[in-house]
Every structure is written in C-alpha cells, then in structure tokens.
Amino acid sequence: MEEAVWLLAFVHPIWMVAGLAMALATARLGLAIRRRRMRGESIGPALRERHLRFGRLTLALILVGFGMGPPSMAYLRDRPLLDSFHGVLGLIVLGLFLWVGWSGRALARGQAQARDVHRIAAAAAIGVALLAAVAGFGLLP
C-alpha cells in the first residue's frame, strides 16, 4: 500500500473516534440534565443549548464518517462495500444515531414523551458504536 493511501486509510477511523468522543461528551451533558431533572433542580438554558449543540455536531460527525466508510473499503482496502461485520454494525449505528437525533428534535420541541426513547436510543447508539469500533480493528492496514 502506498504511503499516501496508507495514511488515507486512517481518516475514517480517526474521524469516527472523534465522533464517538463527541457522542460521549454529549451523553455526559444529557446525564447532567437528567440528574438535575430527577433532583427537581433547574436545568437552565445554557446546559440544554450546549447539549443540543454537541448533539448536532455529533450527528454531523457520524453522518460524514459513515459516508467515508464505504469508499474507504472499496478504494483503499479493495474490499466489497459493507461486506463485513463492521459494515453491518455501521449501518445499525447510523440508524440509531438518526433515531437519537429524531427523538432529540422532538424533545427540543417540547414533546416530553420522547425522553425515554431518546435516552434508550442514545445508550444503544453509543454501545453499538463502541462494538463497531472494535470490529473495525480487523480492517485497519
């Protein structure tokens, strides 16, 4: 593998690690909101806005990172698109993060009944993303 191609093969994994780190930071803010709500404390607009901003950035990172995966497989690794356990998990992760975004949007619009869906989808998205990261180790050059 040429040096430039070899370096390009790490763009998708590094990007997705950044997305996963951002997801964890967003989840931490979400848990702070939940703790305050459970204690009956005021959440405050700053914490809520930061969580929303981090969430949007996380979703953008995941979407772009997912878009980098198949071309990386096809052009840098000479493997069929989504023909791996990592690829299947990637599709699931994408769907879960879209679900997190959809339920978060509902929450931001005042639909409190979406709270449990949002919490469960976020936990599932992060959990499956961690599993996908581990599964992706075997695809590294």
N, C-alpha and C positions, 0 to 999 in steps of 0.2 A: 504494500500500500504506500503510495507517495506520501511524503511528509505533509503536504497541504491537505490532502484528502484525509489523512490520518487525524489531523487536527480538527477538521470539519466534523469528523465522526463524533467528536465530544461536545459539539454545540448543543445538540438536542438533550443529552443527559444533563449537562450543566444548567441549561435553561429550565428543565423540569425540576431539578433540585432547587433552583431559585423559586419556582412556582410552589413547590411543596413547603419550603421555608416560609413563604408568604402565607400559604394556607394555614400553617401552624400559628403564625402571628395573628392572623385574622381570627382563628378559633380561640386563641387566648383572650382577645378582646371580647369575643362573643360570650365566653365563660364569665368574664368580669361583669358583663351586662346581666347575665343570668343570676350571678351571685347577688348583685345589687337588687334585682327584682325580687329574689327569694327572701331577702332581708327586709324588704319594704323600703329600701333606700331609693333616692332619686338617681336615675341613670345619667341624666344630663345630656344635652345635645352634642357636646364635644366628643364624648366616648362613642355615642351612636354614629356620628358622622365619620369618625376615624374607622370604626368597624365597617361601615358601608364603603368608604374609600379603599380600605385594604381589600375588602371582598371583591370590588370591581377590578382592582389590579390583579388579584389572584386569578379571577376568572379569565382575564385577558391573557395572563401568562400561560395558563393551562390551555386555552384555545390555540394560541400561537404555537406553543410547544407541541401540542398534539399534531398540528399541521406540519411540523418539522419531522415527525416520526416516520411516516411512510416514505417520503423522499429519501430520508437517511437510510432506510432499509434498502430501497430499490437502487439508489445511485451510489451510495458509499459502501454498502455491505454486499451488494449483488444478491439480495435475498428477496423473495416474494413479499408483497405488501401485506402487512398484518398477519403473516404466516408464522406466528409464534405465540406462546403463552403471554408474553409481554404485550404483544399487539392486541390480543383479546382483552387483557386487563386494561389496556389503554382506552379501548372503546367504552368499557364499563366506567372507568374513571371519568371520561369525558361526559357520559350521560349523568353520572352522579353529581359532578360539579355544575352541570347545567341545571339540574334539579335544585341544587343548593341556591344557585342564582335566582331561579324562578321563585322559590319559596321565600328567599330573602327580599325579593322585589315585592312580593305580597305582604310581607311583614312591614316593609317600609311604607306601604300604602295603607297601613292600619289594620290589616287582616290578622288579628291575633291568633286565630285558629291555625295558621300556618307555622306557628312557633315550633311545635313538636316535629313536624315534617322537616323543617329547616335544621333543627338540631340533629335528628337522626341521619338525614342525608349528608350533613357536613361530616359527622363522625364516620359514616360509611365511605365517603369520598376520600377522606384522609387515610383511612385504613387500607382501602384498596390501592390508593396511590403509593403507599409505602410498600405494599406487596408487589406492585408493578415495578417499582424501583429495584427491588431485589431481583425480580425476574429479568430485568433488563441487564443485570451484571453479565450474564452469559452472552450478550450481544456486543459487548464492548470489544474494540480491536485489541 
